[in-house]
Amino acid sequence: MKKTIYSSKAPKPLGVYSQGIAAGGFVFVSGQLPIDPQTNKLIEKDIRKQTRQVFKNIEQILATEDLGLKDIVKISAFLLNIDDFKDMNDVFQDIFPDNPPARTTITVKTFPQDVLIEIDAIALKN
């Protein structure tokens, strides 16, 4: 059975998708953009700040299921510019100093507006 997850502390979906789905002992978080949920606007065009905002959004969605970033087992990161990889990776190191999740990083051709990164995540419910 699946359960739709919604947090008012994370950005509202911009399309026809759920913020997250809980199913089979996992929580699947849809790709999050660097949007401040209080203003519903993109934060400034800085890869470190955008990466941190994306993780804040993911954290709020996971919190609805009493989970945190430590429960993430897999991440897919989508970067606009491969030159931002090092700075993005530094933020990952800060967030996951030990036992980081599995990760795939992919560059994309374009994002809307000033988006530099999008991240989706899978967390394990113990």
C-alpha positions in Angstrom: 0.0 0.0 0.0 1.3 3.5 -0.7 0.7 6.7 1.2 1.0 10.2 -0.3 3.2 12.5 1.8 2.8 16.3 2.0 4.6 18.9 4.1 3.4 22.5 4.2 7.0 23.3 5.2 8.3 22.3 1.8 7.6 23.8 -1.6 4.3 22.9 -3.2 4.7 20.6 -6.2 5.0 22.6 -9.5 3.3 19.9 -11.5 1.2 16.7 -11.2 3.3 14.8 -8.7 3.5 14.2 -4.9 6.2 15.6 -2.7 6.7 12.1 -1.6 5.3 8.6 -1.4 5.7 6.1 1.4 5.6 2.5 0.2 7.2 -0.9 1.1 9.2 0.5 4.0 10.7 3.3 1.9 9.9 7.0 1.4 10.5 8.3 -2.2 11.0 12.0 -2.3 10.3 13.7 -5.6 13.0 16.0 -7.1 13.3 19.1 -5.0 14.3 22.5 -6.3 16.0 25.3 -4.4 12.7 27.0 -3.5 12.1 28.7 -0.2 8.7 27.4 0.9 7.9 30.5 2.8 8.3 32.8 -0.2 7.7 30.2 -2.9 10.6 31.7 -4.8 14.0 30.3 -5.9 16.9 31.3 -3.7 19.9 33.1 -5.1 21.9 31.6 -7.9 24.7 30.0 -5.8 25.2 26.2 -6.0 26.2 25.8 -2.3 23.1 27.7 -1.1 20.8 26.0 -3.6 22.1 22.6 -2.5 21.5 23.4 1.1 18.0 24.6 0.4 17.1 21.5 -1.5 18.2 19.4 1.5 16.1 21.6 3.8 13.1 20.8 1.6 13.9 17.1 1.5 14.3 17.1 5.3 10.9 18.6 5.8 9.2 16.0 3.6 11.0 13.2 5.4 10.0 14.7 8.8 6.3 13.9 8.0 7.3 10.3 8.4 9.5 10.8 11.4 12.6 10.4 9.2 15.7 12.6 8.6 18.5 13.0 6.2 20.4 10.2 8.0 17.7 7.7 6.7 18.4 8.4 3.1 19.8 5.4 1.2 19.9 6.7 -2.3 20.1 10.2 -3.9 20.0 11.3 -7.5 21.4 14.8 -8.1 20.9 16.7 -11.3 23.3 19.5 -12.0 23.0 22.2 -14.6 26.8 22.7 -14.8 29.4 20.0 -14.1 31.7 22.8 -12.9 29.5 23.0 -9.8 30.3 19.4 -8.9 33.0 20.2 -6.3 30.9 22.8 -4.5 27.9 20.5 -4.5 30.0 17.7 -3.3 31.4 19.8 -0.4 27.9 20.5 0.8 27.2 16.7 0.6 30.3 16.1 2.8 28.9 18.6 5.4 25.5 17.0 5.4 26.7 13.3 5.3 30.1 13.3 7.1 29.8 9.6 7.8 28.0 6.8 5.9 26.7 8.8 3.0 23.9 7.4 0.8 24.5 5.9 -2.6 24.4 8.7 -5.2 24.1 9.3 -8.9 25.0 12.8 -10.3 23.9 13.7 -13.7 24.2 16.9 -15.7 21.2 18.3 -17.5 20.8 20.6 -20.5 18.5 23.1 -18.9 16.4 23.9 -15.8 13.7 26.6 -15.4 14.8 30.1 -14.3 18.0 30.2 -12.1 17.9 26.6 -10.9 21.3 25.0 -10.7 20.4 21.7 -9.0 17.5 19.3 -8.3 17.8 16.3 -6.0 15.5 13.4 -5.3 15.9 10.9 -2.5 14.9 7.5 -1.2 14.8 6.9 2.5 14.5 3.7 4.5 11.9 3.4 7.3 13.2 1.2 10.0 
